[in-house]
């Protein structure tokens, strides 16, 4: 894939129906293209197909009082994906959701609500790289039943996030 998923800036709202809505609120009257609210648990707003394999997904996401927020790749449903998450507890995590959540990597990261963060997640084969604000945080290889394809998603857990665009492009290694 090579596309930018954003508001086409017309009066129409049908572009929003291209997304699979797995959040409590995804309304069209806000000024941001994507303002997502999840009241309980984790919610995803996803788009793409299982045929998407090796790519980089990027988005500037602004968290508001969320337990966790982030970006997912190789999304195959609400409980099958890789996600780069910032948590309220002050960590950045690379999570694999498959038969429950597995934290593949974790590091301290000071989260400031209301500030935008540039997320980038690259998947190529069974290799995953994750960066925030241009700094590569994780580069891991998933040798245990890796997810081989899937779409992209914005992720919010018990809170609200805002985002203007999600860009998907052929895989480029972030630390190359």
N, C-alpha and C positions, 0 to 999 in steps of 0.2 A: 504493500500500500504506500501511497504517497499523496497525502491530502491534509487539509486543515479543516477541522470540524468546528464551525463557528456560525454565529448569526449572520445570514446573508444581508442583513441590514435593510430588508424590505418590510412591508407590512404583514407579510405572511408568517404563520407559525407552524406550517406543516413540516419544516425541516426538523422540528423537535421530535416528530414521530419516528424518525430514523433511529432514535435511541431506545434501548430497552430500559424502562423505568423501574428500578428496584429501590427507590427511596420514598420516604413518606411525603415529601413535597418537592415538586419540580414545576414551578409556575412560570407563566410567560409574561407577567406584567412587571417584573423587576428589570432594572436597567442593565444588569449583567446578562450575558448569554446563558450562563449556568449559575443559578443559585439553588443549592440543594440543601434540604433539611432532612435529618434522620433523627427521630425521637428516641428510638430504642434499637440497640444492636447496630450492626453494620449494614449500610446500604450502598448500592452501586448503580451508576448510570452508565450503561455500556453500549458499545457499537462495534461492529466488525463481524468477521466470520472465522470459522475454524481453519480456513485456508490461509489466513495470515500467519506467517511463521517467524521470519527473521526481520525485525524492525526496531526502530527507536520511537518511543512515544514521549512527547513533551507537553507540559502545561504549566502555566503560572497559576497557582492555587492560593487563595487567601482563606485561612481557617478562622472560624469564629466559635469559640467555646466548644470545640469538638474534642471528644475523647481521643480520636485519631482521624487523620485525614491523609489523602494521598492519591496515587495514580497506580493503575493496574495494567498488566499486559498478559497476553495469552489467556484472556478471560473466556471460559467455557461455561459459565453460569455463575450463580450467586455464591457458590462455595468451591469454585475451581479457578484459580488464577495465581499470578505472582503480583505482589503489591509492594510498593515503596511507601511507607507510612511514617508520618511524624506523629508522636503521641504526646498527650497532655503531661505524661510523666517525665518528659524531657529526653526521649530517645528517638532515633531514626531506626526503622526496622525494615528489613527485607523479609517479607512473609510469603510463604507458599500455602495457599488454601487448597487442600486436597485431603479428604478424610479428616477434617479438622485443620487448624492452623499450625504451621511449623515456622518458627523464626529461623531463617537461614543465616542471618547476620544482624547485628545490632551494635549501635554506638551511641554515646551521649550526644544530644543535639538540643540546644536551647530553643524552644518554640515560643514565638511571640504572636499572640492572637491579633488579627487585624493586619498583619504584614504579609505581603505576597511572597511565595517561595516558588522558584523555578525548578520543577521536578523533571527528571529525565530518566527513562528506564529503557535499556536496550536488552533485547533477547536475540540470541543467535545460537542455534543448536541448543545445547543444554547449558550454555554460558549466559549469565545475567549480570549486567552492570547497572548500577544505580547512582545517580548524582542529584544533588540539590544545590542550586545557585552556582552551577558550574564546577562544583567540587565532587569528584568521584568518592563516594562513601563505601561502596561495596563492589566487588568483582568476585562472583562465586560460580561454581559449577555444580549443577544439580544432577547427581548420578542416581538418585532414587526416584524412579518413575517420573521423569521430567514431563512437564506439559509441553507438547510439541507445536501447538498452534492455538490461535484464539484471538479475540478482539481486544479492545482497550476499554478502560473504565475510569471514571472519577469515583473516588471512594470517600465516604464520610461515615464516621461512627459517632452516634449520639452528639449531634451538634449541627453546625451549618458551615458550608463552604461556598466560595464564589470563584468563578473562572470565566474567562472570555473566550478561550479557544483551546482545542486539543489538536496537536500536530502529530501526524504519523508519517514516517519516512522509512525507506530501506535502512537496515541496521548499519549503524556506524559506531564503532567502539568509542566510548566516551573518553578513555584515557590514551587514545592513540595519537 
